[in-house]
């Protein structure tokens, strides 16, 4: 039986738009349904899996970093990656290499890789369907 | 090249329809597709759900419902914004966001706005 595979293209930088969280919810729902996923991170979205993201304290609220529990997109990406591995599903996260260089954003978490927009074309061509979550 | 038949079309509108008049473009496209025989769905998500409030729906959203467009609103986004089910406008239904994944998996075209 042919497996279902979806490709998602993300464009928004971390900590900027609710589109990121919504897209992560969609990817999570796809994994829940046993669907293999590809993610092509374009432009600012290459910052989503940056390993150097660090949670911070909130002096206004009087909370330390642990109490503040600031959400980090790299943890969301890692959670989705781990969920896919646990379920035996494909999870191919590709960062646009040119976008990485432009932003000096090298250093992503394990389980992500560098690529080019041609990878997005190949992903879409090999997928059941593709959703482009463009910037507003 | 053979022209593929499009049976269903979904547009996801994430922007506040009051603050973003351009959000009307999507319903215009859906109404034309519906008139051509395509089943159409408008999924309101994120701030797009602000247009789902009874009394706050823009005229073009009402027109879309009247034209037979299925209009859904992400239940999660509605809850985030404190919009209870009884305040949703007639013709709009609450639905899980994951419906988008189901449509994608079925091969339906989905446009994100």
gemmi code that builds the backbone of each chain (N, CA, C; Angstrom):
import gemmi

chains = {
    "A": [
        ("UNK", (0.851, -1.194, 0.000), (0.000, 0.000, 0.000), (0.884, 1.241, 0.000)),
        ("UNK", (0.551, 2.197, -0.819), (1.328, 3.426, -0.883), (1.118, 4.271, 0.373)),
        ("UNK", (2.201, 4.746, 0.951), (2.090, 5.584, 2.150), (1.777, 7.015, 1.761)),
        ("UNK", (1.052, 7.664, 2.637), (0.734, 9.071, 2.407), (1.890, 9.922, 2.930)),
        ("UNK", (2.264, 10.899, 2.138), (3.346, 11.801, 2.542), (2.928, 13.234, 2.214)),
        ("UNK", (3.079, 14.104, 3.168), (2.750, 15.521, 2.965), (4.001, 16.376, 3.098)),
        ("UNK", (4.067, 17.394, 2.276), (5.167, 18.365, 2.352), (4.622, 19.702, 2.828)),
        ("UNK", (5.303, 20.292, 3.784), (4.939, 21.606, 4.300), (6.098, 22.566, 4.034)),
        ("UNK", (5.791, 23.733, 3.500), (6.800, 24.776, 3.358), (6.487, 25.872, 4.369)),
        ("UNK", (7.461, 26.171, 5.203), (7.306, 27.212, 6.225), (8.216, 28.384, 5.877)),
        ("UNK", (7.777, 29.590, 6.199), (8.563, 30.780, 5.839), (8.806, 31.733, 6.995)),
        ("UNK", (7.992, 31.657, 8.032), (8.104, 32.668, 9.090), (9.244, 32.375, 10.051)),
        ("UNK", (9.901, 33.430, 10.494), (10.984, 33.311, 11.463), (10.413, 32.948, 12.830)),
        ("UNK", (11.225, 32.342, 13.695), (10.734, 32.000, 15.036), (10.378, 33.234, 15.843)),
        ("UNK", (9.448, 33.077, 16.770), (9.039, 34.124, 17.706), (8.367, 35.315, 17.010)),
        ("UNK", (7.835, 35.118, 15.802), (7.260, 36.230, 15.044), (5.771, 36.064, 14.765)),
        ("UNK", (5.355, 34.854, 14.474), (4.009, 34.690, 13.926), (3.334, 33.440, 14.493)),
        ("UNK", (2.015, 33.559, 14.688), (1.264, 32.389, 15.147), (1.190, 31.322, 14.056)),
        ("UNK", (1.575, 31.690, 12.831), (1.583, 30.696, 11.748), (2.508, 29.530, 12.072)),
        ("UNK", (3.593, 29.843, 12.770), (4.535, 28.780, 13.116), (3.861, 27.746, 14.001)),
        ("UNK", (3.201, 28.209, 15.057), (2.543, 27.265, 15.964), (1.435, 26.506, 15.238)),
        ("UNK", (0.697, 27.201, 14.384), (-0.382, 26.530, 13.652), (0.188, 25.456, 12.724)),
        ("UNK", (1.275, 25.794, 12.040), (1.901, 24.807, 11.142), (2.403, 23.601, 11.928)),
        ("UNK", (2.968, 23.848, 13.098), (3.432, 22.730, 13.928), (2.250, 21.850, 14.352)),
        ("UNK", (1.115, 22.470, 14.638), (-0.073, 21.686, 14.992), (-0.507, 20.809, 13.814)),
        ("UNK", (-0.420, 21.353, 12.614), (-0.795, 20.569, 11.436), (0.163, 19.396, 11.233)),
        ("UNK", (1.458, 19.650, 11.399), (2.446, 18.579, 11.232), (2.209, 17.502, 12.292)),
        ("UNK", (1.915, 17.938, 13.506), (1.628, 16.996, 14.590), (0.396, 16.148, 14.253)),
        ("UNK", (-0.617, 16.780, 13.719), (-1.838, 16.049, 13.343), (-1.542, 15.052, 12.231)),
        ("UNK", (-0.667, 15.426, 11.315), (-0.295, 14.499, 10.235), (0.399, 13.266, 10.814)),
        ("UNK", (1.304, 13.479, 11.758), (1.996, 12.343, 12.381), (1.009, 11.469, 13.148)),
        ("UNK", (0.039, 12.101, 13.811), (-0.991, 11.336, 14.520), (-1.752, 10.409, 13.577)),
        ("UNK", (-1.850, 10.820, 12.320), (-2.596, 10.031, 11.334), (-1.696, 9.043, 10.599)),
        ("UNK", (-0.430, 8.926, 11.027), (0.484, 7.985, 10.381), (0.990, 8.452, 9.035)),
        ("UNK", (1.047, 9.752, 8.859), (1.475, 10.334, 7.582), (2.947, 10.728, 7.656)),
        ("UNK", (3.723, 10.338, 6.655), (5.108, 10.788, 6.540), (5.119, 12.280, 6.197)),
        ("UNK", (6.101, 12.998, 6.736), (6.115, 14.444, 6.479), (7.490, 14.918, 6.007)),
        ("UNK", (7.449, 15.878, 5.107), (8.623, 16.658, 4.713), (8.367, 18.092, 5.137)),
        ("UNK", (9.387, 18.756, 5.592), (9.279, 20.186, 5.890), (10.420, 20.899, 5.199)),
        ("UNK", (10.082, 21.892, 4.394), (11.112, 22.730, 3.786), (11.035, 24.099, 4.454)),
        ("UNK", (12.108, 24.439, 5.167), (12.171, 25.730, 5.857), (12.827, 26.746, 4.937)),
        ("UNK", (12.067, 27.760, 4.602), (12.526, 28.769, 3.652), (12.607, 30.119, 4.361)),
        ("UNK", (13.501, 30.959, 3.893), (13.675, 32.303, 4.461), (13.782, 32.227, 5.991)),
        ("UNK", (13.028, 33.035, 6.719), (13.213, 33.119, 8.168), (12.962, 31.829, 8.918)),
        ("UNK", (12.235, 30.904, 8.298), (11.918, 29.648, 8.983), (13.150, 28.790, 9.242)),
        ("UNK", (14.280, 29.113, 8.585), (15.494, 28.329, 8.871), (15.949, 28.539, 10.309)),
        ("UNK", (15.416, 29.566, 10.965), (15.761, 29.804, 12.364), (14.977, 28.931, 13.338)),
        ("UNK", (13.973, 28.247, 12.857), (13.135, 27.450, 13.771), (13.905, 26.338, 14.487)),
        ("UNK", (14.789, 25.597, 13.795), (15.481, 24.503, 14.499), (16.861, 24.890, 15.024)),
        ("UNK", (17.132, 26.177, 15.172), (18.460, 26.606, 15.636), (18.756, 26.045, 17.037)),
        ("UNK", (19.861, 25.322, 17.133), (20.198, 24.653, 18.390), (20.547, 25.645, 19.493)),
        ("UNK", (20.957, 26.854, 19.131), (21.429, 27.822, 20.134), (20.291, 28.582, 20.823)),
        ("UNK", (19.060, 28.348, 20.429), (17.935, 29.036, 21.093), (17.965, 28.736, 22.592)),
        ("UNK", (17.792, 29.778, 23.373), (17.914, 29.622, 24.830), (16.733, 30.263, 25.531)),
        ("UNK", (16.154, 29.542, 26.449), (15.053, 30.107, 27.241), (15.602, 31.186, 28.177)),
        ("UNK", (14.778, 32.170, 28.475), (15.249, 33.267, 29.320), (14.301, 33.500, 30.493)),
        ("UNK", (14.835, 34.180, 31.487), (14.012, 34.567, 32.632), (13.116, 35.741, 32.243)),
        ("UNK", (12.163, 36.067, 33.085), (11.299, 37.223, 32.854), (11.306, 38.087, 34.109)),
        ("UNK", (12.133, 39.129, 34.074), (12.300, 39.978, 35.255), (11.012, 40.724, 35.605)),
        ("UNK", (10.215, 41.043, 34.577), (8.966, 41.769, 34.832), (8.030, 40.928, 35.692)),
        ("UNK", (7.987, 39.631, 35.380), (7.117, 38.720, 36.126), (7.806, 38.142, 37.366)),
        ("UNK", (9.096, 38.420, 37.498), (9.837, 37.898, 38.640), (10.053, 36.399, 38.580)),
        ("UNK", (10.170, 35.859, 37.358), (10.354, 34.415, 37.194), (11.736, 34.125, 36.634)),
        ("UNK", (12.335, 33.017, 37.107), (13.593, 32.597, 36.494), (13.262, 31.830, 35.206)),
        ("UNK", (14.311, 31.375, 34.537), (14.102, 30.742, 33.222), (13.242, 29.484, 33.323)),
        ("UNK", (13.424, 28.731, 34.410), (12.650, 27.501, 34.569), (11.176, 27.819, 34.802)),
        ("UNK", (10.925, 28.793, 35.672), (9.539, 29.151, 35.975), (8.859, 29.775, 34.745)),
        ("UNK", (9.613, 30.565, 34.000), (9.036, 31.223, 32.824), (8.658, 30.184, 31.762)),
        ("UNK", (9.496, 29.121, 31.648), (9.222, 28.021, 30.714), (8.899, 28.552, 29.321)),
        ("UNK", (9.763, 29.424, 28.847), (9.562, 30.069, 27.547), (9.613, 29.030, 26.424)),
        ("UNK", (8.615, 28.974, 25.580), (8.631, 27.963, 24.511), (9.715, 28.250, 23.476)),
        ("UNK", (10.392, 27.203, 23.057), (11.436, 27.346, 22.042), (11.056, 26.518, 20.815)),
        ("UNK", (11.031, 27.139, 19.644), (10.669, 26.394, 18.429), (11.561, 25.185, 18.176)),
        ("UNK", (12.840, 25.264, 18.547), (13.707, 24.095, 18.314), (13.200, 22.883, 19.106)),
        ("UNK", (12.567, 23.128, 20.245), (12.018, 22.023, 21.028), (10.771, 21.455, 20.355)),
        ("UNK", (9.995, 22.337, 19.723), (8.830, 21.851, 18.983), (9.286, 20.966, 17.813)),
        ("UNK", (10.307, 21.445, 17.099), (10.823, 20.667, 15.961), (11.336, 19.315, 16.462)),
        ("UNK", (12.093, 19.348, 17.561), (12.644, 18.100, 18.109), (11.525, 17.150, 18.540)),
        ("UNK", (10.471, 17.697, 19.128), (9.363, 16.856, 19.576), (8.672, 16.178, 18.391)),
        ("UNK", (8.503, 16.927, 17.313), (7.887, 16.343, 16.115), (8.809, 15.286, 15.508)),
        ("UNK", (10.102, 15.602, 15.450), (11.090, 14.636, 14.936), (11.033, 13.337, 15.752)),
        ("UNK", (11.034, 13.478, 17.071), (11.038, 12.297, 17.941), (9.737, 11.504, 17.806)),
        ("UNK", (8.633, 12.218, 17.662), (7.344, 11.536, 17.494), (7.343, 10.706, 16.207)),
        ("UNK", (7.910, 11.288, 15.146), (7.977, 10.563, 13.874), (8.835, 9.317, 14.013)),
        ("UNK", (9.962, 9.448, 14.693), (10.848, 8.287, 14.888), (10.135, 7.206, 15.679)),
        ("UNK", (9.463, 7.599, 16.750), (8.746, 6.627, 17.589), (7.699, 5.864, 16.796)),
        ("UNK", (7.105, 6.526, 15.832), (6.011, 5.915, 15.071), (6.470, 5.311, 13.747)),
        ("UNK", (7.772, 5.369, 13.499), (8.290, 4.791, 12.267), (7.902, 5.569, 11.034)),
        ("UNK", (7.756, 6.883, 11.195), (7.347, 7.740, 10.081), (8.524, 8.585, 9.600)),
        ("UNK", (8.461, 8.971, 8.348), (9.512, 9.827, 7.799), (9.335, 11.253, 8.307)),
        ("UNK", (10.444, 11.899, 8.624), (10.446, 13.299, 9.047), (11.702, 13.918, 8.430)),
        ("UNK", (11.520, 14.561, 7.309), (12.659, 15.126, 6.586), (12.566, 16.642, 6.639)),
        ("UNK", (13.373, 17.257, 7.501), (13.380, 18.714, 7.650), (14.578, 19.256, 6.885)),
        ("UNK", (14.324, 20.096, 5.906), (15.388, 20.659, 5.082), (15.383, 22.174, 5.217)),
        ("UNK", (16.531, 22.718, 5.581), (16.694, 24.172, 5.633), (17.253, 24.665, 4.304)),
        ("UNK", (16.674, 25.712, 3.768), (17.206, 26.345, 2.559), (18.622, 26.866, 2.871)),
        ("UNK", (19.615, 26.328, 2.170), (21.003, 26.678, 2.477), (21.326, 28.145, 2.259)),
        ("UNK", (20.816, 28.705, 1.168), (21.075, 30.126, 0.905), (20.472, 30.994, 2.009)),
        ("UNK", (19.301, 30.606, 2.473), (18.631, 31.361, 3.542), (19.432, 31.270, 4.840)),
        ("UNK", (20.028, 30.097, 5.069), (20.868, 29.912, 6.253), (22.079, 30.841, 6.185)),
        ("UNK", (22.723, 30.878, 5.023), (23.920, 31.709, 4.873), (23.592, 33.188, 5.017)),
        ("UNK", (22.511, 33.606, 4.387), (22.103, 35.021, 4.480), (21.976, 35.464, 5.937)),
        ("UNK", (21.454, 34.576, 6.742), (21.137, 34.921, 8.129), (22.202, 34.479, 9.126)),
        ("UNK", (23.245, 33.819, 8.637), (24.243, 33.287, 9.558), (23.613, 32.330, 10.544)),
        ("UNK", (22.662, 31.534, 10.031), (21.836, 30.715, 10.916), (22.220, 29.237, 10.878)),
        ("UNK", (23.502, 28.955, 10.727), (23.932, 27.555, 10.745), (23.873, 27.026, 12.177)),
        ("UNK", (23.786, 25.735, 12.325), (23.781, 25.138, 13.659), (22.400, 24.692, 14.079)),
        ("UNK", (21.789, 23.858, 13.280), (20.447, 23.361, 13.610), (20.539, 22.062, 14.394)),
        ("UNK", (19.455, 21.700, 15.025), (19.417, 20.484, 15.838), (19.581, 19.249, 14.955)),
        ("UNK", (19.894, 18.132, 15.589), (20.022, 16.869, 14.865), (18.684, 16.501, 14.231)),
        ("UNK", (18.803, 15.835, 13.091), (17.586, 15.394, 12.417), (17.075, 16.403, 11.416)),
        ("UNK", (17.829, 17.475, 11.217), (17.510, 18.438, 10.155), (18.724, 18.487, 9.228)),
        ("UNK", (18.517, 18.953, 8.013), (19.633, 19.003, 7.070), (19.548, 20.235, 6.198)),
        ("UNK", (20.626, 20.497, 5.524), (20.703, 21.637, 4.627), (20.322, 21.194, 3.213)),
        ("UNK", (19.666, 22.082, 2.478), (19.309, 21.748, 1.111), (19.158, 22.998, 0.271)),
        ("UNK", (18.428, 22.853, -0.818), (18.188, 23.976, -1.724), (16.708, 23.975, -2.104)),
        ("UNK", (16.239, 25.040, -2.723), (14.847, 25.026, -3.181), (14.529, 23.852, -4.108)),
        ("UNK", (15.569, 23.295, -4.740), (15.319, 22.117, -5.580), (14.827, 20.946, -4.738)),
        ("UNK", (15.231, 20.908, -3.475), (14.730, 19.862, -2.582), (13.231, 20.015, -2.366)),
        ("UNK", (12.799, 21.261, -2.292), (11.355, 21.484, -2.121), (10.602, 20.954, -3.331)),
        ("UNK", (11.130, 21.205, -4.504), (10.491, 20.700, -5.726), (10.427, 19.178, -5.689)),
        ("UNK", (11.544, 18.556, -5.304), (11.579, 17.091, -5.259), (10.615, 16.553, -4.197)),
        ("UNK", (10.565, 17.227, -3.057), (9.644, 16.810, -1.994), (8.199, 16.881, -2.484)),
        ("UNK", (7.857, 17.998, -3.089), (6.476, 18.183, -3.554), (6.129, 17.154, -4.623)),
        ("UNK", (7.083, 16.896, -5.517), (6.826, 15.946, -6.608), (6.594, 14.537, -6.072)),
        ("UNK", (7.221, 14.214, -4.943), (7.127, 12.860, -4.398), (6.050, 12.732, -3.318)),
        ("UNK", (5.311, 13.801, -3.081), (4.331, 13.805, -1.989), (2.906, 13.653, -2.488)),
        ("UNK", (2.049, 13.214, -1.584), (0.619, 13.160, -1.865), (0.085, 14.561, -2.094)),
        ("UNK", (0.587, 15.520, -1.298), (0.111, 16.893, -1.403), (1.103, 17.824, -0.696)),
        ("UNK", (0.973, 19.104, -0.949), (1.898, 20.094, -0.395), (1.108, 21.298, 0.093)),
        ("UNK", (1.510, 21.808, 1.244), (0.901, 23.030, 1.769), (1.986, 24.076, 1.970)),
        ("UNK", (1.803, 25.229, 1.353), (2.742, 26.341, 1.500), (2.173, 27.318, 2.534)),
        ("UNK", (2.854, 27.426, 3.656), (2.441, 28.358, 4.707), (3.299, 29.609, 4.547)),
        ("UNK", (2.832, 30.472, 3.671), (3.611, 31.660, 3.327), (3.477, 32.736, 4.409)),
        ("UNK", (4.378, 33.701, 4.390), (4.272, 34.829, 5.314), (3.051, 35.662, 4.948)),
        ("UNK", (2.505, 36.344, 5.944), (1.299, 37.145, 5.695), (1.641, 38.385, 4.889)),
    ],
    "B": [
        ("UNK", (-1.672, 18.701, -22.437), (-1.751, 18.170, -21.081), (-3.218, 18.013, -20.675)),
        ("UNK", (-3.521, 16.886, -20.050), (-4.880, 16.638, -19.597), (-5.199, 17.548, -18.408)),
        ("UNK", (-6.389, 18.091, -18.421), (-6.790, 18.977, -17.342), (-7.426, 18.179, -16.220)),
        ("UNK", (-6.858, 18.290, -15.024), (-7.375, 17.528, -13.892), (-8.676, 18.149, -13.383)),
        ("UNK", (-9.584, 17.292, -12.987), (-10.833, 17.780, -12.414), (-10.615, 18.098, -10.933)),
        ("UNK", (-11.054, 19.273, -10.516), (-10.906, 19.653, -9.107), (-12.252, 19.490, -8.425)),
        ("UNK", (-12.331, 18.486, -7.534), (-13.607, 18.200, -6.893), (-13.841, 19.054, -5.660)),
        ("UNK", (-12.744, 19.329, -4.934), (-12.879, 20.120, -3.711), (-11.721, 21.113, -3.624)),
        ("UNK", (-12.008, 22.249, -3.031), (-10.988, 23.282, -2.850), (-11.163, 23.870, -1.457)),
        ("UNK", (-10.052, 24.015, -0.759), (-10.104, 24.644, 0.567), (-9.161, 25.840, 0.595)),
        ("UNK", (-9.639, 26.921, 1.187), (-8.782, 28.069, 1.470), (-8.760, 28.270, 2.979)),
        ("UNK", (-7.565, 28.429, 3.516), (-7.402, 28.693, 4.944), (-7.121, 30.185, 5.103)),
        ("UNK", (-8.014, 30.878, 5.799), (-7.828, 32.324, 6.021), (-7.430, 32.541, 7.470)),
        ("UNK", (-6.223, 33.045, 7.671), (-5.701, 33.213, 9.033), (-5.741, 34.659, 9.510)),
        ("UNK", (-6.104, 35.564, 8.628), (-6.021, 36.985, 8.996), (-7.379, 37.535, 9.425)),
        ("UNK", (-7.333, 38.509, 10.302), (-8.550, 39.162, 10.775), (-9.271, 39.805, 9.591)),
        ("UNK", (-10.469, 39.354, 9.257), (-11.151, 39.896, 8.071), (-11.536, 41.363, 8.204)),
        ("UNK", (-11.598, 41.866, 9.435), (-11.916, 43.284, 9.613), (-10.678, 44.137, 9.307)),
        ("UNK", (-9.548, 43.701, 9.804), (-8.312, 44.467, 9.620), (-7.671, 44.225, 8.264)),
        ("UNK", (-8.070, 43.151, 7.601), (-7.435, 42.776, 6.335), (-8.490, 42.626, 5.248)),
        ("UNK", (-8.867, 43.705, 4.589), (-9.896, 43.611, 3.549), (-9.538, 42.624, 2.443)),
        ("UNK", (-8.243, 42.401, 2.241), (-7.812, 41.468, 1.206), (-8.306, 40.046, 1.465)),
        ("UNK", (-8.731, 39.785, 2.716), (-9.238, 38.447, 3.030), (-10.453, 38.101, 2.171)),
        ("UNK", (-11.124, 39.109, 1.649), (-12.309, 38.863, 0.809), (-11.939, 38.164, -0.493)),
        ("UNK", (-10.709, 38.328, -0.930), (-10.285, 37.726, -2.207), (-10.536, 36.226, -2.233)),
        ("UNK", (-10.234, 35.573, -1.128), (-10.370, 34.121, -1.072), (-11.801, 33.659, -1.283)),
        ("UNK", (-12.748, 34.381, -0.678), (-14.142, 33.956, -0.838), (-14.619, 34.216, -2.267)),
        ("UNK", (-14.082, 35.261, -2.896), (-14.428, 35.510, -4.294), (-14.013, 34.339, -5.173)),
        ("UNK", (-12.815, 33.842, -4.925), (-12.318, 32.694, -5.686), (-13.168, 31.451, -5.415)),
        ("UNK", (-13.516, 31.262, -4.142), (-14.311, 30.086, -3.781), (-15.699, 30.137, -4.420)),
        ("UNK", (-16.297, 31.315, -4.427), (-17.636, 31.434, -5.022), (-17.584, 31.110, -6.517)),
        ("UNK", (-16.548, 31.591, -7.201), (-16.420, 31.278, -8.629), (-16.209, 29.787, -8.844)),
        ("UNK", (-15.370, 29.179, -7.987), (-15.125, 27.734, -8.109), (-16.395, 26.947, -7.812)),
        ("UNK", (-17.151, 27.414, -6.845), (-18.418, 26.744, -6.498), (-19.381, 26.812, -7.676)),
        ("UNK", (-19.433, 27.960, -8.322), (-20.331, 28.115, -9.471), (-19.913, 27.212, -10.636)),
        ("UNK", (-18.609, 26.838, -10.623), (-18.098, 25.945, -11.674), (-18.247, 24.476, -11.291)),
        ("UNK", (-18.845, 24.233, -10.113), (-19.127, 22.855, -9.738), (-18.182, 22.237, -8.732)),
        ("UNK", (-17.286, 23.038, -8.175), (-16.334, 22.520, -7.195), (-16.875, 22.729, -5.788)),
        ("UNK", (-16.816, 21.704, -4.968), (-17.184, 21.854, -3.554), (-16.100, 22.671, -2.862)),
        ("UNK", (-16.504, 23.688, -2.137), (-15.529, 24.634, -1.588), (-15.678, 24.805, -0.084)),
        ("UNK", (-14.534, 24.942, 0.567), (-14.512, 25.147, 2.013), (-13.606, 26.322, 2.343)),
        ("UNK", (-14.103, 27.194, 3.197), (-13.264, 28.249, 3.769), (-13.029, 27.881, 5.225)),
        ("UNK", (-11.777, 27.666, 5.587), (-11.424, 27.355, 6.975), (-10.826, 28.598, 7.612)),
        ("UNK", (-11.513, 29.112, 8.624), (-10.999, 30.266, 9.357), (-10.081, 29.756, 10.457)),
        ("UNK", (-8.879, 30.306, 10.530), (-7.917, 29.900, 11.546), (-7.262, 31.151, 12.121)),
        ("UNK", (-6.574, 30.970, 13.240), (-5.914, 32.102, 13.902), (-6.863, 33.307, 13.970)),
        ("UNK", (-6.394, 34.501, 13.590), (-7.263, 35.675, 13.696), (-8.405, 35.682, 12.675)),
        ("UNK", (-8.351, 34.774, 11.734), (-9.467, 34.645, 10.792), (-10.762, 34.290, 11.504)),
        ("UNK", (-10.636, 33.637, 12.663), (-11.836, 33.239, 13.407), (-12.582, 34.435, 13.991)),
        ("UNK", (-11.931, 35.591, 14.039), (-12.627, 36.781, 14.547), (-13.820, 37.125, 13.651)),
        ("UNK", (-13.749, 36.727, 12.392), (-14.862, 36.968, 11.472), (-16.021, 36.011, 11.687)),
        ("UNK", (-15.819, 34.999, 12.518), (-16.876, 34.016, 12.749), (-17.888, 34.484, 13.776)),
        ("UNK", (-17.599, 35.569, 14.465), (-18.503, 36.039, 15.520), (-19.811, 36.569, 14.935)),
        ("UNK", (-20.903, 36.133, 15.529), (-22.205, 36.639, 15.089), (-22.232, 38.153, 15.258)),
        ("UNK", (-22.662, 38.852, 14.254), (-22.707, 40.303, 14.308), (-21.419, 40.966, 13.875)),
        ("UNK", (-20.359, 40.179, 13.704), (-19.080, 40.761, 13.298), (-18.587, 40.183, 11.975)),
        ("UNK", (-19.388, 39.308, 11.367), (-18.976, 38.716, 10.095), (-19.101, 39.742, 8.981)),
        ("UNK", (-18.067, 39.916, 8.188), (-18.149, 40.860, 7.072), (-19.147, 40.373, 6.016)),
        ("UNK", (-19.652, 41.293, 5.219), (-20.701, 40.959, 4.255), (-20.233, 39.890, 3.272)),
        ("UNK", (-18.963, 39.904, 2.893), (-18.502, 38.924, 1.917), (-18.467, 37.508, 2.499)),
        ("UNK", (-18.330, 37.410, 3.823), (-18.357, 36.092, 4.449), (-19.800, 35.565, 4.447)),
        ("UNK", (-20.740, 36.447, 4.708), (-22.153, 36.075, 4.647), (-22.523, 35.667, 3.223)),
        ("UNK", (-22.010, 36.412, 2.254), (-22.301, 36.095, 0.851), (-21.746, 34.723, 0.474)),
        ("UNK", (-20.590, 34.401, 1.020), (-19.987, 33.099, 0.728), (-20.853, 31.971, 1.272)),
        ("UNK", (-21.356, 32.166, 2.484), (-22.234, 31.146, 3.068), (-23.499, 31.001, 2.228)),
        ("UNK", (-24.043, 32.129, 1.795), (-25.250, 32.093, 0.965), (-25.007, 31.404, -0.382)),
        ("UNK", (-23.737, 31.458, -0.839), (-23.403, 30.851, -2.134), (-23.100, 29.359, -2.019)),
        ("UNK", (-23.218, 28.824, -0.802), (-23.010, 27.389, -0.641), (-21.600, 26.995, -0.271)),
        ("UNK", (-20.805, 27.973, 0.131), (-19.448, 27.659, 0.583), (-19.524, 27.126, 2.007)),
        ("UNK", (-18.867, 26.015, 2.254), (-18.766, 25.496, 3.623), (-17.778, 26.377, 4.390)),
        ("UNK", (-18.227, 26.957, 5.483), (-17.346, 27.834, 6.267), (-17.144, 27.219, 7.642)),
        ("UNK", (-15.874, 26.964, 7.956), (-15.509, 26.334, 9.220), (-14.578, 27.267, 9.988)),
        ("UNK", (-14.533, 27.090, 11.286), (-13.636, 27.885, 12.122), (-12.893, 26.941, 13.063)),
        ("UNK", (-11.577, 27.093, 13.110), (-10.735, 26.235, 13.951), (-11.176, 26.345, 15.416)),
        ("UNK", (-11.581, 25.216, 15.993), (-12.088, 25.205, 17.374), (-11.025, 25.710, 18.357)),
        ("UNK", (-9.788, 25.361, 18.122), (-8.688, 25.783, 19.001), (-8.542, 27.309, 18.970)),
        ("UNK", (-8.577, 27.871, 17.776), (-8.424, 29.325, 17.635), (-9.618, 30.065, 18.233)),
        ("UNK", (-10.810, 29.482, 18.076), (-12.000, 30.096, 18.679), (-11.848, 30.145, 20.198)),
        ("UNK", (-11.409, 29.018, 20.774), (-11.252, 28.951, 22.230), (-10.172, 29.923, 22.712)),
        ("UNK", (-9.072, 29.996, 21.961), (-7.987, 30.924, 22.325), (-8.500, 32.354, 22.428)),
        ("UNK", (-9.423, 32.688, 21.538), (-9.919, 34.063, 21.450), (-11.201, 34.281, 22.249)),
        ("UNK", (-11.595, 33.285, 23.016), (-12.763, 33.435, 23.878), (-14.064, 33.562, 23.121)),
        ("UNK", (-14.162, 32.885, 21.996), (-15.394, 32.927, 21.199), (-16.155, 31.627, 21.436)),
        ("UNK", (-17.199, 31.650, 22.239), (-17.960, 30.421, 22.506), (-18.826, 30.032, 21.318)),
        ("UNK", (-19.229, 28.766, 21.308), (-19.995, 28.219, 20.182), (-21.280, 29.016, 19.928)),
        ("UNK", (-21.910, 29.491, 21.018), (-23.187, 30.189, 20.839), (-23.015, 31.585, 20.227)),
        ("UNK", (-21.772, 32.032, 20.115), (-21.542, 33.348, 19.502), (-21.073, 33.256, 18.049)),
        ("UNK", (-21.061, 32.047, 17.520), (-20.627, 31.871, 16.127), (-21.796, 32.189, 15.196)),
        ("UNK", (-21.495, 32.886, 14.120), (-22.532, 33.317, 13.178), (-23.189, 32.121, 12.488)),
        ("UNK", (-24.435, 32.304, 12.115), (-25.157, 31.282, 11.362), (-24.415, 30.977, 10.057)),
        ("UNK", (-24.317, 29.710, 9.757), (-23.635, 29.327, 8.522), (-22.173, 28.987, 8.715)),
        ("UNK", (-21.671, 29.159, 9.943), (-20.273, 28.837, 10.244), (-20.254, 27.779, 11.337)),
        ("UNK", (-19.398, 26.771, 11.154), (-19.305, 25.693, 12.129), (-17.895, 25.594, 12.697)),
        ("UNK", (-17.808, 25.233, 13.957), (-16.523, 24.951, 14.581), (-16.018, 23.597, 14.077)),
        ("UNK", (-14.703, 23.504, 13.841), (-14.133, 22.252, 13.327), (-12.676, 22.149, 13.776)),
        ("UNK", (-12.156, 20.939, 13.848), (-10.744, 20.801, 14.225), (-9.825, 21.230, 13.087)),
        ("UNK", (-8.706, 21.832, 13.470), (-7.725, 22.262, 12.461), (-7.227, 21.082, 11.640)),
        ("UNK", (-7.194, 19.912, 12.270), (-6.662, 18.722, 11.597), (-7.450, 18.355, 10.349)),
        ("UNK", (-8.628, 18.940, 10.188), (-9.385, 18.699, 8.958), (-8.564, 19.111, 7.735)),
        ("UNK", (-7.709, 20.101, 7.914), (-6.837, 20.530, 6.811), (-5.932, 19.375, 6.386)),
        ("UNK", (-5.406, 18.656, 7.354), (-4.539, 17.511, 7.050), (-5.321, 16.440, 6.305)),
        ("UNK", (-6.549, 16.207, 6.733), (-7.380, 15.200, 6.061), (-7.615, 15.579, 4.600)),
        ("UNK", (-7.878, 16.856, 4.369), (-8.100, 17.305, 2.989), (-6.819, 17.161, 2.160)),
        ("UNK", (-5.689, 17.528, 2.770), (-4.406, 17.387, 2.062), (-4.146, 15.917, 1.728)),
        ("UNK", (-4.386, 15.050, 2.706), (-4.130, 13.621, 2.497), (-5.039, 13.050, 1.411)),
        ("UNK", (-6.203, 13.655, 1.248), (-7.133, 13.207, 0.205), (-6.749, 13.767, -1.165)),
        ("UNK", (-5.721, 14.623, -1.186), (-5.267, 15.186, -2.454), (-5.936, 16.478, -2.849)),
        ("UNK", (-6.745, 17.036, -1.963), (-7.436, 18.281, -2.288), (-6.461, 19.462, -2.279)),
        ("UNK", (-6.622, 20.402, -3.178), (-5.803, 21.614, -3.114), (-6.213, 22.479, -1.920)),
        ("UNK", (-5.219, 22.943, -1.184), (-5.450, 23.801, -0.019), (-4.555, 25.031, -0.158)),
        ("UNK", (-5.171, 26.194, -0.132), (-4.429, 27.453, -0.232), (-4.398, 28.121, 1.127)),
        ("UNK", (-3.250, 28.584, 1.529), (-3.061, 29.220, 2.835), (-2.971, 30.721, 2.634)),
        ("UNK", (-3.778, 31.454, 3.385), (-3.772, 32.918, 3.261), (-3.499, 33.544, 4.612)),
    ],
}
model = gemmi.Model(1)
for chain_id, residues in chains.items():
    chain = gemmi.Chain(chain_id)
    for i, (resn, *xyz) in enumerate(residues, 1):
        res = gemmi.Residue()
        res.name, res.seqid = resn, gemmi.SeqId(i, " ")
        for name, pos in zip(("N", "CA", "C"), xyz):
            atom = gemmi.Atom()
            atom.name, atom.element = name, gemmi.Element(name[0])
            atom.pos, atom.b_iso = gemmi.Position(*pos), 0.0
            res.add_atom(atom)
        chain.add_residue(res)
    model.add_chain(chain)
structure = gemmi.Structure()
structure.add_model(model)
structure.setup_entities()
